[in-house]
Amino acid sequence: MLELRGVTKRYGPRTVVDDVTLAVARGQRVALIGPSGSGKSTILHMLVGLARPDRGAIVLLGEEVRPDTVQALRRRVGYVIQDGGLFPHLTAHGNVALLARHVGWAPARIDERIAELTRLVRLPDDALARYPVQLSGGQRQRVGVMRALMLDPEVLLLDEPFGALDPLVRADLQDDLRDVFARLGKTVVTVTHDLAEAAFLADDLVLLRDGAIVQRGALRELATAPADPFVTRFLRAQRGLDLEVAG
């Protein structure tokens, strides 16, 4: 479903992604983890076409991501950012319906799909008429997920989707979204610096440092067979994670 082939990305003299090769299979849930500046968000930006690699190729749904293919590919990918990334001048309904209106869906089809998604993400019906400023942080994030799912994309990309939420709201939303991902069977790539969150949402973890992949595998593999001393240091820095259970 997704593939990076020897991808390198530089900003000025700084290499932020360094010769990364990575493949994600259909239906797989993968989390990109690592410290700030490790390149995880840049990889997501290149997957969705917001940035272009300086070297190598990005293949998404069987097509290389290029200037002439990126617009069509974006319609097949759902993209969720922190706090939902909603347009403040549109209601929740207007935000969710935006892409469907753009591609010419009929109003009845839009309303039917929004009603389905409202139930799926457990958003109160009366929230659809509110503007983003009138919604809670958790509700804004649920609306952002609805917008990403509106066109029934084959792939979901999530960039630090829970970072701005308080712990209780964050835990509730993690529970709900994991259930949504399992029910829909989507291919999901999540970017997070939180290892516990990554292990909860994903089957496969990809740990990055300085733009390169250090190790890929389940949390148990990272805990019991670290490929590099950095892996152990990164895991131990996650204060709230019981590594003995993970191992």
C-alpha positions as CSV (number, residue, x, y, z in Angstrom):
1,M,0.0,0.0,0.0
2,L,2.8,2.4,0.9
3,E,6.5,2.2,0.0
4,L,9.5,4.4,0.4
5,R,12.4,3.5,-1.8
6,G,15.7,4.9,-0.7
7,V,14.1,8.2,0.2
8,T,16.3,11.2,1.3
9,K,15.0,14.7,2.2
10,R,17.1,17.7,3.0
11,Y,16.2,21.2,4.2
12,G,19.2,23.3,3.3
13,P,22.3,21.6,4.7
14,R,20.3,19.4,7.1
15,T,19.3,15.9,6.1
16,V,16.0,15.1,7.8
17,V,15.3,11.8,6.1
18,D,18.3,9.7,5.2
19,D,18.0,6.9,2.6
20,V,14.9,5.4,4.1
21,T,13.3,2.2,2.6
22,L,10.0,1.2,4.2
23,A,7.0,-0.8,3.0
24,V,3.6,-1.0,4.6
25,A,1.2,-3.8,3.6
26,R,-2.5,-3.6,3.1
27,G,-4.4,-3.5,6.4
28,Q,-1.3,-3.0,8.4
29,R,-1.1,-0.5,11.3
30,V,2.3,1.0,11.6
31,A,3.6,3.7,14.0
32,L,6.5,5.9,13.3
33,I,8.2,6.8,16.6
34,G,11.3,8.6,17.7
35,P,12.5,11.8,19.3
36,S,11.9,15.3,17.8
37,G,13.8,15.8,14.6
38,S,14.0,12.1,13.8
39,G,12.2,12.6,10.5
40,K,8.9,10.9,11.3
41,S,6.6,13.7,10.4
42,T,8.6,14.5,7.2
43,I,8.0,11.0,6.0
44,L,4.3,11.4,6.5
45,H,4.4,14.8,4.7
46,M,6.1,13.1,1.7
47,L,3.5,10.3,1.7
48,V,0.7,12.7,1.4
49,G,2.5,14.9,-1.1
50,L,3.1,17.9,1.1
51,A,6.9,17.5,0.6
52,R,8.9,15.9,-2.2
53,P,12.0,13.7,-1.7
54,D,15.3,14.9,-2.9
55,R,16.2,11.4,-3.8
56,G,14.4,8.1,-4.0
57,A,10.7,7.4,-4.7
58,I,7.4,7.3,-2.8
59,V,4.9,4.8,-4.0
60,L,1.3,5.1,-2.7
61,L,-1.4,2.6,-3.7
62,G,0.7,1.4,-6.6
63,E,1.5,4.8,-8.1
64,E,4.6,7.0,-7.6
65,V,3.8,10.2,-5.8
66,R,4.7,12.9,-8.3
67,P,3.4,16.4,-9.1
68,D,1.1,15.0,-11.8
69,T,-0.3,12.2,-9.6
70,V,-0.5,13.7,-6.1
71,Q,-3.9,15.4,-6.4
72,A,-5.7,12.1,-7.4
73,L,-3.8,10.1,-4.8
74,R,-4.7,12.5,-2.0
75,R,-8.4,11.7,-2.6
76,R,-7.6,8.1,-1.7
77,V,-5.8,9.0,1.5
78,G,-7.2,10.3,4.8
79,Y,-4.9,12.7,6.7
80,V,-5.4,13.7,10.3
81,I,-3.4,16.2,12.1
82,Q,-3.3,17.5,15.7
83,D,-6.5,19.2,16.9
84,G,-8.3,18.1,13.7
85,G,-6.9,20.9,11.5
86,L,-10.5,22.2,11.0
87,F,-11.4,25.3,9.1
88,P,-12.7,27.8,11.7
89,H,-15.3,29.4,9.4
90,L,-17.1,26.1,8.7
91,T,-19.3,24.1,11.0
92,A,-18.3,20.6,11.9
93,H,-20.7,19.4,9.1
94,G,-19.2,21.8,6.6
95,N,-15.7,20.6,7.5
96,V,-16.6,17.0,7.0
97,A,-18.5,17.6,3.8
98,L,-15.9,19.8,2.2
99,L,-14.0,17.2,0.1
100,A,-17.2,15.3,-0.9
101,R,-18.7,18.6,-2.2
102,H,-15.5,19.3,-4.1
103,V,-15.7,16.0,-6.0
104,G,-19.4,16.4,-6.7
105,W,-21.2,14.2,-4.3
106,A,-25.0,14.8,-4.1
107,P,-26.3,16.4,-0.8
108,A,-28.3,13.3,0.1
109,R,-25.2,11.1,-0.3
110,I,-23.1,13.5,1.8
111,D,-25.7,13.6,4.6
112,E,-26.0,9.8,4.6
113,R,-22.2,9.4,4.9
114,I,-21.9,12.0,7.6
115,A,-24.6,10.3,9.6
116,E,-22.7,7.0,9.3
117,L,-19.4,8.5,10.4
118,T,-21.0,10.4,13.3
119,R,-22.1,7.0,14.7
120,L,-18.8,5.4,13.9
121,V,-16.7,8.0,15.8
122,R,-19.3,8.5,18.5
123,L,-19.8,12.3,17.9
124,P,-22.9,13.8,19.4
125,D,-25.4,14.7,16.6
126,D,-25.8,18.3,17.8
127,A,-22.0,18.9,17.4
128,L,-22.3,18.9,13.6
129,A,-23.9,22.4,13.7
130,R,-21.2,23.9,15.8
131,Y,-18.0,25.7,14.7
132,P,-14.6,24.4,15.8
133,V,-14.3,27.0,18.5
134,Q,-17.5,25.6,20.1
135,L,-16.2,22.0,20.2
136,S,-14.1,20.3,22.8
137,G,-10.6,19.2,21.8
138,G,-11.8,15.6,21.6
139,Q,-14.8,16.5,19.5
140,R,-12.6,18.5,17.1
141,Q,-10.3,15.5,16.7
142,R,-13.3,13.2,16.0
143,V,-14.5,15.6,13.4
144,G,-11.0,15.6,11.9
145,V,-11.2,11.8,11.7
146,M,-14.6,12.0,10.1
147,R,-13.3,14.4,7.4
148,A,-10.4,12.0,6.7
149,L,-12.7,9.1,6.4
150,M,-15.4,10.9,4.3
151,L,-14.3,9.6,0.9
152,D,-13.7,6.1,2.3
153,P,-9.9,6.2,1.7
154,E,-7.8,3.1,1.5
155,V,-5.1,4.6,3.7
156,L,-5.1,6.8,6.9
157,L,-2.2,8.9,7.9
158,L,-2.2,10.4,11.4
159,D,0.3,13.0,12.5
160,E,0.5,13.4,16.3
161,P,-3.3,13.2,16.4
162,F,-3.7,13.2,20.2
163,G,-0.9,15.5,21.3
164,A,-3.1,18.5,22.3
165,L,-5.6,16.4,24.4
166,D,-5.7,15.9,28.1
167,P,-5.0,12.4,29.3
168,L,-8.6,11.2,29.9
169,V,-9.9,12.5,26.6
170,R,-6.8,11.1,24.9
171,A,-7.4,7.7,26.3
172,D,-11.0,7.6,25.3
173,L,-10.2,8.7,21.8
174,Q,-7.4,6.1,21.5
175,D,-9.9,3.4,22.5
176,D,-12.5,4.5,20.0
177,L,-10.1,5.0,17.1
178,R,-8.4,1.6,17.7
179,D,-11.9,0.1,17.4
180,V,-12.6,2.1,14.3
181,F,-9.4,1.0,12.6
182,A,-10.0,-2.7,13.5
183,R,-13.6,-2.5,12.2
184,L,-12.7,-0.8,8.9
185,G,-9.5,-2.7,8.2
186,K,-7.8,0.4,6.9
187,T,-4.0,0.7,6.3
188,V,-2.9,3.2,9.0
189,V,0.3,5.0,9.6
190,T,0.5,7.0,12.8
191,V,3.3,9.4,13.8
192,T,3.8,9.9,17.6
193,H,6.6,10.4,20.1
194,D,4.6,8.4,22.7
195,L,5.7,4.8,22.7
196,A,2.8,3.5,24.7
197,E,0.4,5.2,22.3
198,A,2.2,3.7,19.4
199,A,2.1,0.2,20.8
200,F,-1.6,0.6,21.6
201,L,-2.6,1.8,18.1
202,A,-0.2,-0.1,15.9
203,D,1.0,-3.7,15.2
204,D,4.4,-2.6,14.0
205,L,6.7,0.1,15.3
206,V,9.3,1.9,13.3
207,L,11.9,3.7,15.5
208,L,13.8,6.5,13.8
209,R,16.8,8.6,14.8
210,D,18.4,11.4,12.8
211,G,16.3,10.6,9.7
212,A,17.1,6.8,9.6
213,I,15.4,3.7,10.7
214,V,17.1,2.2,13.7
215,Q,14.7,-0.8,14.3
216,R,11.3,-2.1,13.1
217,G,9.1,-4.6,15.0
218,A,6.6,-5.1,17.7
219,L,7.2,-3.5,21.1
220,R,8.3,-6.9,22.6
221,E,11.0,-7.2,19.9
222,L,12.3,-3.7,20.6
223,A,12.4,-4.4,24.3
224,T,14.0,-7.9,24.2
225,A,16.2,-7.6,21.2
226,P,17.2,-4.0,20.7
227,A,19.2,-3.4,17.5
228,D,21.1,-0.5,19.0
229,P,21.7,0.9,22.5
230,F,19.6,3.9,21.4
231,V,16.6,1.6,21.3
232,T,16.9,0.7,24.9
233,R,17.5,4.4,25.9
234,F,14.4,5.5,24.0
235,L,12.3,2.8,25.6
236,R,13.5,3.5,29.1
237,A,12.8,7.2,28.6
238,Q,9.1,6.4,28.4
239,R,8.4,6.7,32.1
240,G,4.8,5.4,32.0
241,L,5.6,2.2,30.1
242,D,6.2,-1.1,31.9
243,L,9.0,-2.6,29.8
244,E,8.9,-5.8,31.9
245,V,5.4,-6.5,30.6
246,A,6.5,-5.5,27.1
247,G,9.4,-7.9,27.3
